[in-house]
Amino acid sequence: MKNSLIGSGVTNFGWLSAEQLVRLALGFVVSVALARHLGPAGFGAYAYLIGLAGLLTPLATLSIDEILLRNAVRSPSTAGSEIGTAMLMRLCSGAAAAILLIGFVALAGGPAGVDVELAALISLSVIFTVFQSLDVYFKAIERPVLFALPRIGVVLGIATVTLILIKGGAAMPSFIALRTAEAGLLGLVLLFAFLAYRTTSMRLTFSIARIQPLLRSGAPLLLAGLSIMIYMRIDQVMLGQMSSASELGNYAMATRMTEAANFIPMAMHGALYPALTRAHAAGVVSMRKAMRHYFDLVTILMLALIPTIGIAAHLVVALYLGDGYMAALPMVWVLAVALPFIGFSVARSAYLTLNDWLWTYPLTTMLGAGLNVAINLLLIPNFGGVGAAVATLVSYWFAAHGSCFLLPWTRQIGHEMTKSLDPAASFKRLLAYYRNVASDAQT
């Protein structure tokens, strides 16, 4: 078991991170071009609609991917029934989320440029998340390359069309429509890949008997997912209601610059989860070692990105976006400091799921979301986007790390995170670990 975490995960991490890196790199380039094209106010209206869709995505997906992946690894024979059932459940929940999105805009409105018709258009992207269930199959058999490559092709195509529309002077609704089209195409690619590469024994079926177990197991993760999206997206919604569209546009640009790094913890999670499952089955000591290496990797990678993102943001604003986005720079630095805690949160979710401490995750994330909203209410009126960034940083830290010390069963994992926050110690442990891996490979 000593080498399982690294040995089986490196290739999968490579493919998953390659897809995420291409998507986020292109997304960043397109976002910068779009921000310049639309200006702070127009980009703020665009970000408001995208933020609403993101806020409701956990409700649409029911946040059961981790449960599906765990069950598919443990019991491949029932994976088809679970995935098929999950897809039908998500079709219903996605429709409900779309109705909520449209209703919210109809009642509460938003920045200038936001209307019910655009809300209805972006709500379709929420419904298309039904296809997301299918990537569980490829992750469970540790063959993410089968869907990563075609999805990269879709992202490249959409990015090209977006730049063409920008050059042609298209208005904001065109880009909302393109965002919805991208969600649909990414879903269809997953469907075609599944139909082409599934094994003969893998058939999607629907089972009423599986609905309740999935809902019961997924309920805490759903609450956690909603809480996470609250402290990731509610700041944009609150800025749209409490501040100017230009301030929201600057904040949205700052989040785009920092969220470009989020592919690392998400790709690590997808690649390493099967190995973590095996480490958990091997016992407490094996699992603790695996999580320590996981936290060390997160720390080193995410800390290195803080100055990288900050310097890159200054260059982008100075060389391309111009003075209209200068206010985004202090927001970027505050949000970048939160990156290690985003990584810790994703890593800790695997630990809690494997130990069946499923209600711990929503409890801590709900506390973090409540803290985020409270700080936003205090800081946004006086500090605008910088206040929202501070609220996000504090809530990320509390939900991922600080809250561990409130609960007896998470204090040990909290101490492991604290140890990993020392980058020198983390680097030494990782170096020793890789040396052992290389030595074992030679023997």
ZAMARGU-4260 file (C-alpha; in steps of 0.2 Angstrom, whole numbers, plus 5000, padded with zeros to 4 digits):
<rodrens>
0) 5000/5000/5000 | 5015/5012/5002 | 5016/5017/4984 | 4998/5015/4980 | 4993/5034/4982
5) 5007/5040/4970 | 5009/5026/4959 | 4991/5023/4953 | 4987/5042/4954 | 5000/5050/4943
10) 4994/5045/4926 | 4976/5049/4931 | 4981/5066/4938 | 4990/5070/4922 | 4975/5067/4911
15) 4962/5075/4923 | 4974/5090/4926 | 4977/5091/4908 | 4959/5093/4904 | 4956/5105/4918
20) 4971/5115/4914 | 4966/5117/4896 | 4948/5122/4901 | 4954/5135/4914 | 4968/5142/4904
25) 4957/5145/4889 | 4943/5150/4901 | 4955/5163/4908 | 4960/5170/4891 | 4943/5171/4885
30) 4937/5179/4902 | 4950/5192/4900 | 4946/5196/4882 | 4927/5196/4887 | 4930/5208/4902
35) 4939/5220/4890 | 4926/5218/4877 | 4911/5221/4889 | 4919/5233/4901 | 4917/5231/4920
40) 4898/5234/4920 | 4894/5222/4906 | 4906/5209/4913 | 4898/5211/4930 | 4881/5207/4923
45) 4888/5192/4914 | 4896/5186/4930 | 4880/5189/4940 | 4871/5176/4929 | 4885/5164/4929
50) 4886/5165/4947 | 4868/5161/4950 | 4870/5146/4939 | 4885/5140/4949 | 4875/5143/4965
55) 4862/5131/4960 | 4873/5118/4952 | 4875/5108/4968 | 4856/5106/4969 | 4855/5101/4951
60) 4869/5087/4953 | 4863/5083/4970 | 4882/5083/4975 | 4882/5064/4974 | 4897/5061/4962
65) 4909/5056/4977 | 4896/5043/4983 | 4894/5036/4965 | 4913/5035/4963 | 4915/5027/4980
70) 4902/5014/4976 | 4908/5011/4959 | 4926/5007/4965 | 4919/4996/4979 | 4906/4987/4969
75) 4908/4988/4950 | 4894/4976/4946 | 4881/4989/4952 | 4889/5004/4945 | 4877/5004/4929
80) 4861/5004/4940 | 4868/5018/4952 | 4874/5029/4937 | 4857/5027/4928 | 4847/5031/4943
85) 4857/5046/4947 | 4855/5053/4929 | 4836/5052/4931 | 4837/5060/4948 | 4847/5074/4941
90) 4836/5077/4927 | 4822/5081/4939 | 4833/5091/4951 | 4841/5101/4937 | 4824/5106/4931
95) 4819/5112/4948 | 4836/5122/4950 | 4832/5130/4933 | 4815/5136/4939 | 4822/5143/4955
100) 4835/5153/4945 | 4822/5160/4933 | 4811/5164/4948 | 4825/5173/4958 | 4829/5184/4943
105) 4810/5188/4940 | 4808/5193/4959 | 4825/5201/4964 | 4832/5207/4947 | 4850/5211/4946
110) 4863/5223/4938 | 4859/5232/4922 | 4858/5220/4908 | 4851/5205/4918 | 4833/5200/4913
115) 4822/5184/4914 | 4825/5179/4896 | 4844/5178/4900 | 4841/5169/4916 | 4830/5156/4906
120) 4845/5154/4894 | 4858/5151/4907 | 4847/5139/4917 | 4848/5126/4903 | 4867/5124/4907
125) 4861/5119/4925 | 4850/5105/4917 | 4864/5099/4906 | 4874/5093/4922 | 4863/5077/4921
130) 4877/5070/4910 | 4890/5073/4923 | 4886/5057/4931 | 4894/5047/4917 | 4912/5053/4921
135) 4911/5043/4937 | 4912/5027/4926 | 4929/5032/4918 | 4936/5038/4935 | 4931/5022/4943
140) 4940/5011/4930 | 4955/5024/4930 | 4953/5028/4912 | 4949/5047/4912 | 4959/5049/4895
145) 4943/5042/4887 | 4933/5057/4890 | 4947/5070/4894 | 4953/5072/4876 | 4936/5074/4867
150) 4931/5087/4881 | 4947/5097/4877 | 4941/5097/4859 | 4925/5105/4864 | 4933/5118/4875
155) 4945/5123/4861 | 4930/5125/4849 | 4920/5135/4861 | 4935/5147/4865 | 4938/5149/4846
160) 4919/5154/4843 | 4920/5166/4858 | 4935/5175/4852 | 4927/5176/4835 | 4911/5184/4843
165) 4921/5196/4853 | 4930/5202/4837 | 4913/5204/4828 | 4907/5215/4843 | 4894/5203/4849
170) 4883/5208/4864 | 4882/5200/4881 | 4867/5188/4877 | 4877/5180/4864 | 4890/5174/4876
175) 4877/5168/4888 | 4870/5157/4874 | 4888/5151/4870 | 4891/5146/4889 | 4875/5136/4888
180) 4880/5128/4872 | 4897/5123/4880 | 4888/5114/4894 | 4877/5104/4882 | 4891/5099/4871
185) 4902/5094/4886 | 4888/5083/4892 | 4885/5075/4875 | 4904/5071/4873 | 4903/5061/4890
190) 4888/5052/4883 | 4896/5047/4867 | 4912/5042/4876 | 4902/5031/4887 | 4892/5023/4873
195) 4908/5020/4864 | 4920/5013/4877 | 4909/5005/4890 | 4911/4987/4894 | 4898/4974/4888
200) 4892/4972/4906 | 4890/4990/4909 | 4872/4995/4906 | 4863/5010/4912 | 4847/5005/4922
205) 4835/5014/4933 | 4831/5007/4951 | 4818/5015/4962 | 4826/5005/4976 | 4842/5015/4974
210) 4835/5032/4975 | 4833/5033/4994 | 4850/5026/4998 | 4858/5039/4986 | 4848/5053/4993
215) 4852/5048/5011 | 4870/5046/5007 | 4871/5061/4997 | 4861/5073/5008 | 4875/5079/5018
220) 4886/5081/5003 | 4872/5091/4995 | 4871/5103/5009 | 4890/5104/5009 | 4890/5108/4990
225) 4876/5121/4992 | 4886/5129/5007 | 4902/5129/4996 | 4894/5137/4982 | 4886/5150/4994
230) 4904/5155/5000 | 4910/5154/4982 | 4896/5163/4973 | 4885/5172/4985 | 4898/5186/4986
235) 4895/5190/4967 | 4876/5189/4970 | 4877/5201/4985 | 4889/5213/4976 | 4876/5213/4962
240) 4862/5218/4974 | 4872/5229/4986 | 4886/5237/4975 | 4888/5244/4957 | 4890/5233/4942
245) 4907/5240/4939 | 4913/5234/4956 | 4905/5217/4953 | 4914/5216/4936 | 4931/5220/4945
250) 4927/5206/4958 | 4922/5194/4945 | 4939/5197/4936 | 4948/5194/4952 | 4939/5178/4955
255) 4943/5172/4937 | 4961/5175/4940 | 4962/5165/4956 | 4950/5151/4952 | 4961/5146/4937
260) 4971/5137/4951 | 4957/5127/4956 | 4960/5113/4944 | 4974/5107/4954 | 4965/5101/4970
265) 4950/5095/4959 | 4961/5085/4947 | 4971/5078/4962 | 4955/5072/4970 | 4948/5063/4955
270) 4965/5055/4952 | 4969/5050/4969 | 4952/5045/4976 | 4953/5026/4971 | 4970/5025/4979
275) 4964/5033/4995 | 4949/5021/4995 | 4962/5007/4995 | 4973/5015/5009 | 4957/5017/5019
280) 4954/4998/5017 | 4971/4995/5023 | 4969/5003/5040 | 4970/5019/5050 | 4989/5020/5049
285) 4989/5018/5030 | 4975/5031/5028 | 4984/5044/5039 | 5000/5043/5029 | 4990/5044/5013
290) 4981/5060/5019 | 4997/5068/5026 | 5005/5066/5009 | 4990/5073/5001 | 4990/5088/5012
295) 5008/5091/5009 | 5006/5090/4990 | 4992/5103/4992 | 5002/5115/5002 | 5017/5115/4991
300) 5007/5117/4975 | 4995/5130/4981 | 5007/5141/4990 | 5018/5142/4975 | 5003/5148/4965
305) 5000/5163/4977 | 5014/5175/4970 | 5012/5168/4953 | 4994/5173/4952 | 4997/5190/4960
310) 5011/5194/4948 | 5001/5188/4933 | 4986/5198/4938 | 4996/5214/4938 | 5003/5210/4921
315) 4986/5206/4913 | 4978/5223/4920 | 4993/5233/4915 | 4996/5226/4898 | 4978/5222/4892
320) 4963/5226/4903 | 4968/5244/4908 | 4964/5256/4922 | 4946/5251/4923 | 4951/5235/4931
325) 4964/5241/4943 | 4952/5239/4958 | 4953/5220/4955 | 4971/5219/4960 | 4970/5220/4979
330) 4955/5207/4978 | 4966/5195/4968 | 4980/5195/4982 | 4967/5192/4996 | 4958/5178/4986
335) 4975/5170/4981 | 4979/5168/5000 | 4964/5156/5001 | 4971/5144/4989 | 4978/5131/5001
340) 4962/5131/5011 | 4952/5127/4995 | 4964/5112/4992 | 4962/5106/5010 | 4944/5107/5009
345) 4944/5096/4994 | 4956/5084/5002 | 4946/5083/5018 | 4930/5079/5009 | 4938/5062/5003
350) 4943/5058/5021 | 4926/5062/5028 | 4917/5052/5014 | 4928/5036/5016 | 4925/5037/5035
355) 4906/5039/5033 | 4907/5055/5043 | 4896/5062/5029 | 4886/5075/5040 | 4903/5083/5046
360) 4906/5091/5029 | 4890/5100/5027 | 4890/5105/5046 | 4907/5114/5044 | 4903/5121/5026
365) 4887/5128/5032 | 4895/5137/5046 | 4908/5143/5034 | 4894/5149/5022 | 4885/5158/5036
370) 4901/5167/5042 | 4904/5172/5024 | 4887/5180/5022 | 4889/5189/5039 | 4906/5196/5034
375) 4899/5201/5017 | 4885/5211/5025 | 4897/5220/5036 | 4911/5223/5024 | 4903/5225/5006
380) 4894/5242/5010 | 4911/5250/5015 | 4924/5240/5006 | 4915/5233/4991 | 4924/5219/4982
385) 4939/5219/4994 | 4927/5216/5008 | 4919/5202/4999 | 4937/5194/4996 | 4941/5195/5014
390) 4924/5186/5018 | 4929/5173/5006 | 4946/5170/5013 | 4940/5169/5031 | 4926/5157/5026
395) 4937/5146/5016 | 4950/5145/5031 | 4936/5141/5044 | 4927/5128/5034 | 4942/5118/5029
400) 4954/5120/5044 | 4947/5130/5058 | 4931/5120/5060 | 4941/5104/5062 | 4946/5109/5080
405) 4927/5111/5085 | 4924/5092/5083 | 4933/5078/5092 | 4933/5066/5077 | 4941/5079/5065
410) 4955/5086/5077 | 4968/5074/5071 | 4965/5078/5053 | 4966/5097/5058 | 4983/5094/5066
415) 4989/5086/5050 | 4983/5101/5040 | 4992/5112/5053 | 5008/5102/5050 | 5007/5104/5031
420) 5005/5123/5032 | 5024/5123/5036 | 5030/5122/5018 | 5048/5117/5023 | 5042/5102/5033
425) 5030/5097/5019 | 5043/5098/5006 | 5055/5087/5016 | 5042/5074/5019 | 5037/5073/5001
430) 5055/5072/4996 | 5058/5057/5008 | 5042/5049/5001 | 5047/5050/4983 | 5064/5044/4987
435) 5056/5028/4995 | 5045/5026/4980 | 5060/5027/4968 | 5070/5015/4979 | 5055/5002/4979
440) 5053/5004/4960 | 5071/4999/4958 | 5070/4984/4969
</rodrens>
